[in-house]
Amino acid sequence: MQQVDTAGYRMVLAVGEPEAMYTQDEVDANSPMSGELMVAGTMMDPGTAGASDGDMMSGNAAGTRHVEVAICDLATGAMVTGADVTMMVAVGGAAAQAMPVAEMRGLDEPATQNHYGNNVPMTSGSHMVTFTVNGQMGTFTVGP
């Protein structure tokens, strides 16, 4: 985990194994025991960056990592929900690419524990991951 403070936010980045991501309808219909509930935003399109056949959603695409940032208000310490969040990922010195962002929470977490991110295709090497939250930017280095 890494932490970056901006003028108004504390951003805490976590990168791990890909997570299965579900809509509320999927959770209601199938009662999964693990994974992420997408509260708002956009899940990664399984057809992007070489993923196929829904593997990105199921958390099985090779080279995929679950990249998420928890955001707290510096003044109050409260978790930030409903924020305007963007994510850019750059490998080495290449140009950064925009990634879809979902506001989500673990299926076993309370509604107050929302975070932002997605399953992201990540090749080997060093990645620069930049989150912009309501206009405030935090940049993290991930890997190798």
Secondary structure, 3 states (H helix, E strand, C coil): CEEEECCCEEEEEEEECCCCEECHHHHHHHCCCCCEEEEEECCCCCCCCCCCCCHHHHCCCCCEEEEEEEEEECCCCCECCCCCEEEEEEECCCCCEEECCEEEEECCCCHHHCEEEEEEECCCCCEEEEEEECCEEEEEEECC
